[in-house]
Amino acid sequence: MFEQELNPLEWVPLDLRYSFRCADDDCPTHDMGLKDWEAGQSYRKFMRKYGERGVRDALRERWYNRMCASNRAVHFCVGNIAAHPKTFMLLAVFYPERKVVEYVQDSLFGE
């Protein structure tokens, strides 16, 4: 076997978060941290491309303005860890165009 040295993962110093209301009519609003690998890579890419001055604007444009636009049906994949089973975090963002999901079954058990 050959040995390959891996580059250390660069730390993302920003706390990326979404505040949102779920489909529950009584939802008071959720505020969750985003732990998506792709978001971290976006930060690294935008930091190299735009520097300290432009990285936040570029992240907002991509991860809020573009992904959460009115023509998108945003879905969050959430998860937790065994040490904190009641604390949830966002693991991924799925944001297909609304017109694509209009014809999808609403409920797993619906008719």
TAURHU-V358809 format. One record per residue. N is the residue number from 1. SS is DSSP state (H for helix, E for strand, C for the rest). BURIAL is # if it has 9 or more other C-alpha atoms within 8 Angstrom, else .. D_FIRST is the distance of its C-alpha to the first C-alpha in Angstrom with 2 decimals. Layout:
<<N;SS;BURIAL;D_FIRST> <N;SS;BURIAL;D_FIRST>>
//
This chain:
<<1;C;.;0.00> <2;C;.;3.74> <3;C;.;6.71> <4;C;.;9.65> <5;C;.;13.03> <6;C;.;15.34> <7;C;.;19.01> <8;C;.;21.34> <9;C;.;23.64> <10;C;.;27.10> <11;C;.;29.90> <12;C;.;32.72> <13;C;.;35.93> <14;C;.;38.20> <15;C;.;39.23> <16;C;.;39.22> <17;E;.;41.74> <18;E;#;43.85> <19;E;.;47.33> <20;E;.;48.49> <21;C;#;50.79> <22;C;.;49.55> <23;C;.;51.58> <24;C;.;53.58> <25;C;.;57.11> <26;C;.;57.32> <27;C;#;54.05> <28;C;.;54.73> <29;C;.;51.67> <30;E;#;48.06> <31;E;.;46.17> <32;E;#;42.39> <33;E;#;39.47> <34;E;#;36.98> <35;C;#;33.33> <36;C;#;32.08> <37;H;.;28.76> <38;H;.;30.49> <39;H;#;33.33> <40;H;#;31.08> <41;H;.;29.54> <42;H;#;33.13> <43;H;#;34.08> <44;H;#;31.33> <45;H;.;32.20> <46;H;#;35.93> <47;H;#;35.69> <48;H;.;34.14> <49;H;.;36.65> <50;H;#;39.83> <51;H;#;39.30> <52;H;.;40.87> <53;H;.;44.17> <54;H;#;43.06> <55;H;#;40.08> <56;H;.;42.32> <57;H;.;44.47> <58;H;#;41.53> <59;H;#;40.08> <60;H;#;43.56> <61;H;#;44.03> <62;H;#;40.79> <63;H;#;40.56> <64;H;#;44.29> <65;H;#;46.49> <66;H;.;44.36> <67;C;#;42.68> <68;C;#;45.80> <69;C;.;48.32> <70;C;.;51.24> <71;C;.;49.89> <72;E;#;46.76> <73;E;#;46.44> <74;E;#;44.18> <75;E;.;42.25> <76;E;#;40.17> <77;E;#;37.38> <78;E;#;37.85> <79;E;.;36.06> <80;E;#;36.20> <81;E;.;34.26> <82;C;.;35.14> <83;C;.;36.44> <84;E;.;38.92> <85;E;.;39.76> <86;E;.;42.85> <87;E;.;41.29> <88;E;#;39.93> <89;E;#;37.99> <90;E;#;37.43> <91;E;#;33.91> <92;E;#;34.62> <93;E;#;37.54> <94;E;.;38.51> <95;E;#;41.35> <96;E;#;42.44> <97;E;#;45.77> <98;H;#;48.67> <99;H;.;49.95> <100;H;.;46.76> <101;H;#;47.12> <102;C;.;50.91> <103;C;.;50.61> <104;C;.;48.00> <105;C;.;49.14> <106;C;.;50.30> <107;C;.;49.49> <108;C;.;47.19> <109;C;.;50.27> <110;C;.;52.89> <111;C;.;54.90>>
//
